[in-house]
Amino acid sequence: MGEPIGPYNSIVIDHLNHPRNMGEMEDPDGVGEAQNPACGDTMRLFIKVEADRITDVKFLTFGCGAAIASSSITTEMVKGKTIVEALTISNQVVAEALGGLPATKIHCSVLAEQAIKAAILDYLKKSSSHSSSPQREEGWGEGTYKEEKVGR
């Protein structure tokens, strides 16, 4: 797996061929979904949280290879992080962890960032252990991050 295949490097190909943490989660504490309206890629992220730490994460993604690879590596990056730490994971961090993405596939790492934020928002909304949660931006759905609100 040392040689790049098409526009993708070996890290992306590995996550595409062997996705980590793929599947739906029973009784998640938070669910976030992000969608790119232009290409139709959709990423759904499920999280379990204990004592403000993400203890488990799973994903379902409908999209291209870069979207699946971005989802897979994101689950590895988020697992074990606190809520605050997970919120610092940006699309640039996801793309870098994958060893880079072609310019036409950067939107896949953006979906990953959005799905993380949407899942955490959903968790905070559901959580009774938080006396106050971040204000919801008008237009956000239930745990759904709408790309047009990102301003990219």
VOPAGU-2260 file (C-alpha; in pm, 1 decimal, decimal comma):
REM VOPAGU-2260
SITE   aa  ch    i         X         Y         Z
SITE  MET   A    0       0,0       0,0       0,0
SITE  GLY   A    1     294,4     236,2     -38,6
SITE  GLU   A    2     201,1     368,3    -381,2
SITE  PRO   A    3     -80,6     620,3    -430,1
SITE  ILE   A    4    -380,9     496,7    -625,2
SITE  GLY   A    5    -522,3     766,4    -851,7
SITE  PRO   A    6    -556,0    1091,5    -657,0
SITE  TYR   A    7    -551,7     914,0    -318,7
SITE  ASN   A    8    -254,4     827,9     -97,9
SITE  SER   A    9    -209,4     502,7      94,9
SITE  ILE   A   10    -370,9     637,0     415,6
SITE  VAL   A   11    -693,2     728,2     233,0
SITE  ILE   A   12    -693,8     394,2      49,2
SITE  ASP   A   13    -642,2     204,2     377,3
SITE  HIS   A   14    -936,9     381,5     544,8
SITE  LEU   A   15   -1150,1     326,3     235,7
SITE  ASN   A   16   -1068,7     -45,0     212,0
SITE  HIS   A   17   -1074,5    -102,9     589,2
SITE  PRO   A   18   -1306,3     157,6     743,1
SITE  ARG   A   19   -1287,9     182,1    1120,2
SITE  ASN   A   20   -1597,0     207,5    1340,4
SITE  MET   A   21   -1846,3     182,3    1055,1
SITE  GLY   A   22   -2207,8     106,7    1137,4
SITE  GLU   A   23   -2503,3     234,1    1331,1
SITE  MET   A   24   -2488,1     264,7    1709,5
SITE  GLU   A   25   -2760,5     148,8    1946,2
SITE  ASP   A   26   -2871,3     417,6    2192,2
SITE  PRO   A   27   -2621,4     689,2    2100,6
SITE  ASP   A   28   -2588,9     991,4    2326,3
SITE  GLY   A   29   -2555,5    1216,3    2023,5
SITE  VAL   A   30   -2613,6    1187,2    1649,9
SITE  GLY   A   31   -2488,3    1437,7    1397,1
SITE  GLU   A   32   -2539,4    1451,8    1025,8
SITE  ALA   A   33   -2375,7    1664,3     760,8
SITE  GLN   A   34   -2453,4    1677,2     392,3
SITE  ASN   A   35   -2300,1    1841,1      90,2
SITE  PRO   A   36   -2593,8    1951,8    -126,5
SITE  ALA   A   37   -2376,1    1979,8    -438,1
SITE  CYS   A   38   -2257,7    1617,0    -452,9
SITE  GLY   A   39   -2499,2    1446,9    -214,3
SITE  ASP   A   40   -2232,3    1306,6      21,6
SITE  THR   A   41   -2392,1    1246,8     360,6
SITE  MET   A   42   -2213,6    1160,2     683,6
SITE  ARG   A   43   -2385,5    1051,0    1004,5
SITE  LEU   A   44   -2180,9    1028,9    1323,8
SITE  PHE   A   45   -2296,5     854,0    1644,3
SITE  ILE   A   46   -2128,9     919,8    1979,2
SITE  LYS   A   47   -2142,2     772,1    2329,5
SITE  VAL   A   48   -2029,5    1005,6    2606,8
SITE  GLU   A   49   -1933,7     933,1    2967,3
SITE  ALA   A   50   -1816,3    1209,8    3202,0
SITE  ASP   A   51   -1782,7    1451,4    2906,8
SITE  ARG   A   52   -1549,5    1210,6    2721,8
SITE  ILE   A   53   -1642,8    1041,8    2393,3
SITE  THR   A   54   -1611,6     672,1    2472,0
SITE  ASP   A   55   -1742,9     527,2    2147,2
SITE  VAL   A   56   -1810,9     654,7    1797,7
SITE  LYS   A   57   -1953,3     503,2    1480,8
SITE  PHE   A   58   -2039,0     636,4    1137,6
SITE  LEU   A   59   -2258,8     576,1     835,7
SITE  THR   A   60   -2157,8     755,8     517,5
SITE  PHE   A   61   -2312,7     770,1     175,0
SITE  GLY   A   62   -2055,5     915,1     -58,0
SITE  CYS   A   63   -1726,2     885,5    -237,5
SITE  GLY   A   64   -1410,5     714,2    -114,7
SITE  ALA   A   65   -1273,7    1034,7      35,7
SITE  ALA   A   66   -1596,0    1080,9     235,6
SITE  ILE   A   67   -1572,8     726,7     373,5
SITE  ALA   A   68   -1202,4     768,2     456,1
SITE  SER   A   69   -1271,2    1105,3     623,0
SITE  SER   A   70   -1546,5     944,8     833,6
SITE  SER   A   71   -1327,2     652,8     931,8
SITE  ILE   A   72   -1026,9     857,8    1042,3
SITE  THR   A   73   -1253,7    1104,1    1222,5
SITE  THR   A   74   -1386,7     825,4    1443,6
SITE  GLU   A   75   -1030,4     737,3    1541,3
SITE  MET   A   76    -951,6    1101,6    1615,3
SITE  VAL   A   77   -1265,2    1164,5    1825,4
SITE  LYS   A   78   -1267,5     848,6    2036,1
SITE  GLY   A   79   -1128,4     914,8    2382,5
SITE  LYS   A   80   -1141,2    1294,1    2348,0
SITE  THR   A   81   -1334,5    1523,0    2578,3
SITE  ILE   A   82   -1620,3    1720,8    2426,0
SITE  VAL   A   83   -1404,6    2034,7    2424,4
SITE  GLU   A   84   -1110,5    1853,1    2262,8
SITE  ALA   A   85   -1334,6    1701,5    1995,0
SITE  LEU   A   86   -1470,7    2045,7    1906,8
SITE  THR   A   87   -1118,3    2155,3    1811,5
SITE  ILE   A   88   -1096,3    1899,3    1530,2
SITE  SER   A   89   -1119,4    2100,7    1210,9
SITE  ASN   A   90   -1149,8    1992,1     850,9
SITE  GLN   A   91    -781,0    2083,3     806,0
SITE  VAL   A   92    -684,2    1846,4    1090,4
SITE  VAL   A   93    -889,1    1566,0     929,4
SITE  ALA   A   94    -732,9    1625,1     586,5
SITE  GLU   A   95    -382,1    1633,0     738,2
SITE  ALA   A   96    -446,9    1308,7     928,7
SITE  LEU   A   97    -534,7    1149,4     595,4
SITE  GLY   A   98    -206,0    1266,4     447,6
SITE  GLY   A   99    -390,4    1521,1     234,3
SITE  LEU   A  100    -688,6    1512,9       2,8
SITE  PRO   A  101    -720,7    1632,5    -356,8
SITE  ALA   A  102    -858,9    1988,9    -373,9
SITE  THR   A  103   -1183,1    1857,6    -523,0
SITE  LYS   A  104   -1233,3    1630,8    -218,1
SITE  ILE   A  105   -1165,6    1876,9      65,8
SITE  HIS   A  106   -1541,7    1902,1     116,4
SITE  CYS   A  107   -1526,2    1548,8     261,2
SITE  SER   A  108   -1311,3    1667,3     551,8
SITE  VAL   A  109   -1551,4    1960,8     595,5
SITE  LEU   A  110   -1837,8    1710,9     633,1
SITE  ALA   A  111   -1640,4    1533,7     906,5
SITE  GLU   A  112   -1593,2    1856,7    1103,4
SITE  GLN   A  113   -1960,3    1941,4    1063,8
SITE  ALA   A  114   -2075,6    1592,8    1170,2
SITE  ILE   A  115   -1862,0    1610,0    1486,7
SITE  LYS   A  116   -2010,2    1946,1    1581,6
SITE  ALA   A  117   -2364,9    1831,1    1503,4
SITE  ALA   A  118   -2327,2    1512,8    1712,2
SITE  ILE   A  119   -2190,1    1710,5    2006,1
SITE  LEU   A  120   -2466,7    1968,6    1972,6
SITE  ASP   A  121   -2722,1    1687,9    1977,2
SITE  TYR   A  122   -2556,0    1535,0    2285,1
SITE  LEU   A  123   -2552,3    1868,5    2469,1
SITE  LYS   A  124   -2915,6    1926,7    2381,6
SITE  LYS   A  125   -3014,9    1585,0    2518,6
SITE  SER   A  126   -2784,1    1591,7    2817,8
SITE  SER   A  127   -2932,2    1675,5    3154,4
SITE  SER   A  128   -2585,0    1706,8    3306,5
SITE  HIS   A  129   -2525,0    2036,5    3128,0
SITE  SER   A  130   -2704,9    2332,6    3277,7
SITE  SER   A  131   -2636,9    2539,6    2968,6
SITE  SER   A  132   -2553,6    2441,2    2616,6
SITE  PRO   A  133   -2422,3    2647,6    2326,9
SITE  GLN   A  134   -2680,8    2860,4    2157,8
SITE  ARG   A  135   -2819,5    2694,5    1850,2
SITE  GLU   A  136   -2773,3    2882,6    1531,0
SITE  GLU   A  137   -3103,3    2952,8    1360,6
SITE  GLY   A  138   -3165,0    2701,7    1083,8
SITE  TRP   A  139   -2993,8    2406,1    1251,4
SITE  GLY   A  140   -3200,1    2090,7    1252,7
SITE  GLU   A  141   -3198,6    1823,6    1518,9
SITE  GLY   A  142   -2828,1    1736,5    1524,4
SITE  THR   A  143   -2788,7    1840,3    1163,1
SITE  TYR   A  144   -2519,2    2078,3    1050,9
SITE  LYS   A  145   -2623,7    2262,2     740,3
SITE  GLU   A  146   -2328,0    2342,5     515,2
SITE  GLU   A  147   -2471,0    2673,4     404,1
SITE  LYS   A  148   -2430,9    2798,3     764,3
SITE  VAL   A  149   -2055,9    2733,5     759,6
SITE  GLY   A  150   -1976,7    3028,1     536,9
SITE  ARG   A  151   -1714,3    2842,5     331,7
